[in-house]
Each structure stands twice: as C-alpha cells, then as structure tokens.
Amino acid sequence: MSTVLWVIVPYLSLATFVIGHIWRYRYDKFGWTTRSSQLYESRLLRIGSPLFHFGILGVVIGHVIGLVIPKLWTDFLGISDEVYHVIALAGGIPAGIAALVGLAILIYRRRTNGPVFSVTTTNDKVMYVFLAAVIVFGMWNTVAGSLLEFGGHYNYREGVSPWWRGVFLLQPDAQLMAEAPLGFKLHALAAMILFAMWPFTRLVHVFSAPVGYLTRPYIVYRSRDDHRRGAGISGPQRGWDKPELKQRR
C-alpha cells in the first residue's frame, strides 16, 4: 500500500497534470479561463480575491523553501531547527489564514449569488473542497509540528521533503512517507488529487498570466467625433504610432 500511495499515485497525479493541460490547451483554448464573474458581483470579490491570491502566494513560497531547499543547506547557514520553525510559523500561518479566509469569502460569494453560482462547474465545486483541505491540513501540520508534541516534534524536512524531491529525481522512498504523521499524509494525498484535477478546473488560469501586457504596444482610442469630421482630418501624431499607420493618414 505504501508503494501505491507514495510511488504510483504521485506519478499518476503528475502525468494527469501535464497531459491534462496539453489536452485542455489543444481542444479547449476558449475555455482556458477563470470564467470571470466580476460583472455579477464585485464587492466581495474585491475583498476575497486579493486575500486568497496573496495568501496562496505566501503558501507557495513557503513550500518551495521547505520542500526544495535541503535541511543540510540551512544547517550550513547556521539556521537551527528552532529558528526555522519560528520563521515557518511567522510566515506560514498568516499566509494560510489569508488564503483560507479569502477562499471562504469567494466560496460564500459563489454560493449566495445566483448568476455567479450558475457559472460554477461541478469540477470547480469539487476543486474548492480539495483546495480548502490542502490549506487546512497544511496549517495544522505547521502548528502541530512546531507548537504541539505531535508525532514527537516530527521534522518534515527529514521525511516529507526528501520523499518529494525523490519523486522528481525518479527515486521516491515510500518508507519516508509511511513513517510520517497522519496529517502530513492527508496533506500530501489531498495535494496530489488537487493537482490531478487542476487541468479540468478554473485553476488553469495560473498559466495564463498576462505577461505580454508589459511589452505590447499602446492602444489608441479615438472618439466618434474624430470620425465625423472626416477621414482626412486627424489629430496630432502619436510617438507610438507605427510608420504604416502614419502613411495611411
């Protein structure tokens, strides 16, 4: 069972994540969107969306530090386990609370607003459940592993982190996760299910950041009065106009 849960399931999740995104992009380009509902309701969205997105950004940064950076590196820098746990609490708990509160506001908004609820798919509803579970289990593990005597002060950087890195190095050690406390196992399983569902939900918008906005040319808007005055009359030349547009004038 340990081999199934901590060797086979992770690779199934990763394969579904990658292949699912390729399929979605190839056959559902127009559906690759968050299906924005801001036109239906904006007050709660202005509160919940920043809370969730900035909170989840902090959570992701914390996971990168905790899972990617080996314990030997922080030991070499002179960062003790006690100091590391204080940093994890100071950064992880506020970020987790912000993400969880923001998610709760967004879910409440979708459930209580008829037009918003009508554009929420079944996949997205299930996704919200697992996303909330991942955040809750992660916060519980942070608090329990740092403040409570849970699993003998289990240090996930000596168990979960090497297992996680081993998955990407094609050398997963199932025994490391088999010895982890239940909270870490539930957190990992919920995360793997969430990643498998990712391509089929609104979470695909994470890979649609409008980076092109930084380099695209300016868009020139003209009032209708300019067109009524005649096509031969134009206003002052703009510095960002392309040469071919100037010639047409």
Secondary structure by P-SEA (a helix, b strand, c coil): cccccccaaaaaaaaaaaaaaaaaaacccccccccccccccccccccaaaaaaaaaaaaaaaaaaaccccaaaaaaacccaaaaaaaaaaccaaaaaaaaaaaaaaaaaaaacaaaaaaccaaaaaaaaaaaaaaaaaaaaaaaaccccccccccccccaaaaaaaaaaccccaaaaaaccaaaaaaaaaaaaaaaaccccccccccccccccccccbbbbbccccccccccccccccccccaaaaaac
